Amino acid sequence: MTTQAEAPHRPPATQGRESFWYLVHAEWTKFRTVRGWVIAVLVTIAGIIAFAFLGADVSGGCSATGGTSSGTGSTSSGAGGTSSGTGSTSSGTGSTSSGAGGAAACAAQPIGPGGVPVIDAFYFAHQPVTGNGTITVQVASLTGQVTAAPAGSELDEPQIGSGLQPWSKAGIIIKENTSQGSAYAAMMVTGSHGVRMQWDYVNDTPGLTGSVSAPRWLRLVRDGTAVTGYDSADGTHWTLVGAANLPGLTGTVQAGLFAAGSSVNGDFGAMATGTFRNIGLSWPATGWTGTTVGGSAAFGPGQDGTLRQGAGTLTVAGYGDIAPAAGNAYGGSGLTLQRALIGTFFGLIPLLVVAAMFVTAEYRRGLIRVSLTAAPRRGRLLAAKAVVTGAVGFAAGLVAAVLALAVGTHLLRRGGSLEWPVSLPAEARMAVGTGALLAAAAVLALAIGVIAARSAPAITTAIVVMIVPYLFALGPLAGANGEAPRWPLLFTPAAALSVQQALPRFPQLIAVYNPSEGYYPLAPWAGLAVECGWAAAALALAYFLLRRRDA
Amino acid sequence: MSRTARVAPPRYRRGQARHAAAALRAAPSALHAAVAALRAEWTKFRTVAGPWWLLAGVVALTVAVGAAAAGAARCQSAACGTDPAAVSFAGIYPAQAVMAVAGVLAIGNEYSTGLVKLSLTAMPRRLTWLLAKSAVLTGPVLIAAALAVAGAGLAGRLILPGHGFTPAHGYASLTSATDLRATVGAALYLTLVALLSLGVAAAARDSAAAIGLVLGVLYLFPLAAAVVANPPLARHLQQIGPLTAGLDAQATTGLGNLPLTPWQGLGVVALWTAGALLLGALVLRSRDA
């Protein structure tokens, strides 16, 4: 028969019926009229929100967080290793004095300028100075030493080698006062990262490279609230390294020399010793006072440093670090806003079941034949189903994430333990990203459903590829120093979890940036792109098979 | 595979039902009914390709992932703290999902094809039917699980010593009684997962819902234990979750720090399985098929 013969028989509505959005509407009707599926989507939303209460509940966390015995089966079993790892690194104190954990977790983390939680624990040889001026010094040497860890705690105290740590540091510093968290700017030599200028905990700029054995001259110039850092190899030719603006600097500040052993994971078992010569102060000298910043406080360095004055030299030795507290990974408490979204997995399971069934149920009941008779262009039917599942997943994820973030923010603030201020764009990224994560996961499950054409295998595949990689990343395959393998969250659909990362990552901190501490190997949107790539690939295969096979 | 599984059972079933009915007529005692049920279920099981593919998948996945994990594992010092059994048996994480599918489909396929009505007509003793199904599933599943963990353990034994898991680093032997117990524990764990899935499927009477429930029960406990801020609660979650309790049975290092002793861990998994089968039996007795 010809098209002319057929055309008059077409009902007037056909044009509309053939439009893609009509198909989407039909699929949406199929979806919303199955009571069990709607309930499952509601369970998804409720699950994510409910777990925000559990994840952000820090009422028992104070005594509990730091108090667990060290490395309870740290690597012996998957889940066991993870949670205890969380506990054991959280105290951020000088863990060399064993048993500091319980008290530490209850103390408030020092807060630096900008509301950032910080580690501010070092040895400071200082004197009060008023007004503008300059401090200049020649660093003669920088050495390091790691005290022996208490027996049985080697897993808690990962150090690199036995001496100088890569970020062991000593140098000159101008600091608002000697209390923890006050504003500062410092020029320093480091174990293996050359000369650096750092200020207000989060800022880090490189200067001269190479080791300290070549002469290193450091200079800080204060002009009002501006502090400028210079370095030099000979004491006559100076190079600008960085300029800091520190609104916190009042009239009289503390200037002097400092040393901090730094270390790995914020466990301060290392000591750094800096020897200084040719110390020049433009301010009237009043004599050096040695202070352990942080002292014996919970977030202090754990051990006191020393100040030795010789003929023309000054030797400063100290433990601790001056740095941002990067979650559990480095000296922080790990109670970040990301905890509010831990329910994502709990929400994923019912959503993936429904998304796969959205097509496998049609196969089982034979409805697929009716669907394909009504919409013979199979690609369009698949696209319509993908649009509906994706939209349902996105809406459920977005609504749940917004509510979960609100709940989590409230609970963590009330507990006084919300770590790291999350900007509004970052929070929006976490919420929208969670919606996108669920949307892509739902489309992936739908595509697997078309490929497998049966419920149980399709659902299982979808759940396994979304959840097992994260379980792997949590623990059972941890390598040296408890470092989780990277591949599970690099190449699998579970990589999308990176979109929920709330903490920034700092190159100047050596830490095990594990998923259990809230760090993911990929950038937020890159991780989501990996998941979308999987969903697209599965959809392409589904399209190919759907066209090729009989229904 | 899928179509075979859906279409084939009735064809085999016809002769089988006659056979079972004949057996019942001849000897109506409970014992003979049980034997007849076992024979009928075994014929159903062995003549469909699906379960065998799934069990082969369990073996392949356990061994392949375990070997890959062993190939990637490194132990550079005596303090690396890695449990070699946890590395070798890493494949159990994904493989138990396949095992769960095998368990769910053993019952779920009867419901999705409507075969269950025929089965229960032929075998009105519903509990006998469920027990026969469980027993028939147990044999092949146990063999597959044993093959899977033996293969993964062997791969680990061949690969791991070359990657630093040496006596110098505190791994004296990978064939001690502890390692044997871990291997047996892993095999029993996989078997119990299959039976747990069968029980859940009998209770849920729908493959899709059942597999979602089983995987939720398995995977969510370790996730929840990892994220709660309260360590005592996390430890309790590890004690009651079937996957985490099952891991205790597979551990070979740090035994003093486990949330449960290995056999207690296996006992928790067995309790979950028994509970699921009991629930399945109650639902099966009280509801129309």
Interface residues (C-beta under 8 A of the other chain):
Chain A: G36 F51 L54 G55 A56 D57 V58 G60 G61 A64 T65 G67 T68 S69 G71 T72 G73 S74 T75 S76 S77 G78 A79 G80 T82 S83 S84 T86 G87 E154 L155 L335 R339 I342 F345 F346 I349 P350 L352 V353 A356 M357 T360 A361 R364 A452 A453 R454 S455 A456 P457 I459 T460 I463 V464 I467 V468 Y470 L471 F472 L474 G475 P476 L477 A478 G479 A480 G482 P485 S516
Chain B: S2 A69 A72 A73 R74 C75 Q76 S77 A79 C80 G81 T82 D83 A86 V87 A90 Y93 P94 A97 V98 A100 V101 V104 L105 G108 S112 S207 A208 A209 A210 I211 G212 L215 G216 Y219 L220 F221 P222 L223 A224 A225 A226 V227 V228 A229 N230 P231 P232 L233 A234 R235 Q238 G241 L243 T244 L247 D248 Q250 A251 T252 T253 G254 L255 N257 L258 P259
